[in-house]
Amino acid sequence: MPSSPLRSPGTAPDRVRRPALPYEESDLDRYRDLQQLAYGAAERAAGQLRAGMRESDAAERLRQELRAAGLGAFARRPAARFGRRTAGAGTPGGLPGMGGRLLARLREPERLRDGTPYLLDCVLTAGGRTVGVTLAGRLGGNPVWDVLRADLPAYRDLVLREVRRGSPLHRLGRAVDALAARHGYDNPDRGLLGGVIARSAPARAGDLQRRTGPARPASYAHRLPPGLWAVSPRVAFRGVGVAFEELLVVTETSACWLDDDLPHARTP
């Protein structure tokens, strides 16, 4: 069992002012369970991918697995990106620099083949709670993907370190850009407002409209306020992109990941 996010490593429990964090342990447990269910469904969908499938086929497999897990309400519909589209900027289903679902429908369908990288992505809601999932994978062998995936935990560690230091979002974004530059990678979401930390999550069922949406403008110049935040960095190299999305618990004095038992947090 993970340690309590309210008593995370490096945080003195007697210094954490519990009233400032709008979550009880039971709320965090429900978010953790929902995140686990969603990633489990994504991994099962990934295990069904085969050569010749289209992005729409993979998205449908993800939707079916989420529904089988009892998760059928989507704030962002299940989507898949294959090949070079894993490294492009913008939202799933769009085109880098040209954006929009209409143009996406006019493109030639991308199909899986040996070595193709992919991203499976969605944001779902259940019981008034919102969780996003982004699962990176590849069909067969891809040495570029393997190197990127091996480096992905460094970005996870960096985000946690910067948030614990009290870095505002603009400084956090620059830190991610700088690490990508040192690795020789590109950050496809560079310059996007909230490109690393996209939104806060509702504290409890019924609070969905009050707390979801982009980080508040004040957050870009100040440290993140206490809450539960969705983190979604992405890096790319030579047309291959990897990414993840997960929830980060921020208190007045520290921060910790809600759950360390997720696919991108495990040793490749």
Secondary structure, DSSP 4 states (H G I P E B T S, - for coil): -PPPGGG-TT--GGG--GGGS---HHHHHHHHHHHHHHHHHHHHHHTT--TT-BHHHHHHHHHHHHHHTT--EEEEEEEEEEGGGGGSSSSTTS-TTT--HHHHHHSPPPB--TT-EEEEEEEEEETTEEEEEEEEEESS--HHHHHHHHHHHHHHHHHHHHHHTT--HHHHHHHHHHHHHHHT-B-TTTT-TTSSEEEE--SSTT-HHHH-SBPPGGGGTSPPPSEEEEE--EEEETTEEEE--EEEEE-SS-EEES-S-SGGGS--
